[in-house]
């Protein structure tokens, strides 16, 4: 069988991954913390009608700043043409220009040389006027930026606090109450169900972060702001499915954007608070308290068949989280977002997990920029590694027959007489280990292993089932190398193989 597929043989020999539980009890899957319920009205649009993934920025053209027209003459200016002589009489025509002169918009008038104190007085006035003009221009430019006359690219609140010193106190009630204005209730409606979760406002003009699984397969999405009764219709700007990050947009301005903290500054044991919509909208904006159990936990996510789906880097907390907390913030005592709640252990109390704040912002900015975050590396999810073999555990001195059907492929134990009568479909296991039935094209394993080889060790660990191979490989990432010892034609061989990333 494939290294990441379940085999019908020896299921009891599958070992749990050490990063979650070192016991050999049944492997427990993490649960997304979005509330899944039956729809109030099953009729509706087909799924994903509102998922517009190509958000475009519209920048205004720059408008030149015009000088204001006025009838008032500046303090130092050339006199218009007139029969009346100016106070400073004109010199005889000469090529020498005065040290300080104003350039009139009319014909140039040359002035007499002035006494030194008058020169200083005139220069001082001119300097004051130029300074005043500079200030006016700066103010005009700033106003132009504010009013949108110049193309200024908007972005989400991506300034993170890098201060690792967190006060060992509880959060101030006023700080918490203010932060609630950055939290929204998210409701998604699909063809067969509705989903309730939480979101965090990341820009004053309506961008909101939530989990992808909260809005997955939803044809319409609405958000409810703190202190308001009427829900706002939201558009799905885009998402990163592997990272479980989605960005929504509502047509509002003047919202309170949450501040985020650099994930590297998060510390063991610091106090945190989860805010969300646990178990439905009757409990919206519920707050629970806990600590950071681990600031950087590598989490293995398995499906119901025990196959590794993905690996994630998350913030672990003992703050209680429940269905409906998905997409909500985990904040510190300063009211800064440490992470976005995404999972909890289904069989354990006090084991919740949040996506690290820094990685979430990387995804969010890419989604707002491009409508997706497929080509960015946020550091949240890691591709699962593959050795590149299909195999099954065998026992030394036993005859087997290979088979393949709708349920999968594997081997059955047969006696020697049956094996002798069916040599094309049977084989003899000369050693205990993992019998290689096939290799994946393009993998490093395909260059060294072939059908009939029996893998006996991986990285120095004896293996007898494909599950043991998977447990060892899952501790690595794509691109890493492992040593593999195999038996072929009466001899042992050891090779170093590079792992590949699952697509």
ABEGO torsion letter per residue (X at the ends): XBAABBBABGAAABBBBAAABABABBBBBBBBABBBBBBABABEBBBGAABBABBBBBBBBBBBBBBBBBABBBABBBBBBBABBBABBBBBBBABBBABBBBBABBBBBBBBBBAAAAAAAAAAAAAAAAAAAAAAAAAAAAAAAAGABBBBBBBBABBBABABBBBBBBBAAAAAAAAAABBBBBBBBAABBBBBBBBBABAAGBBBBBAAAABGBABBBBBBBGBABBBBBBBAEBBAAAGBBBBBBBBBGBBBBBBBBAAABBBGBBBBBBBBBGEAAABGBBBBBBBABABBBBBBBBAAGBBABBBBBBBBABBBBBGABGBBBBBAAGBBABBBABBBAABBGBBBBBBAAAAAAAAAAAAAAGBAAABBAGABBBBBBAGBBBBBBBBGBBBBBBBBAAEBEBBBBBAAAAAABAAABBBBABBEBBBABBBBGBAAAAABBBGBBBABBGGBBBABAAAAAAAAAABBBGBBBBBBBBBGGBBBBBBBBBBBBX
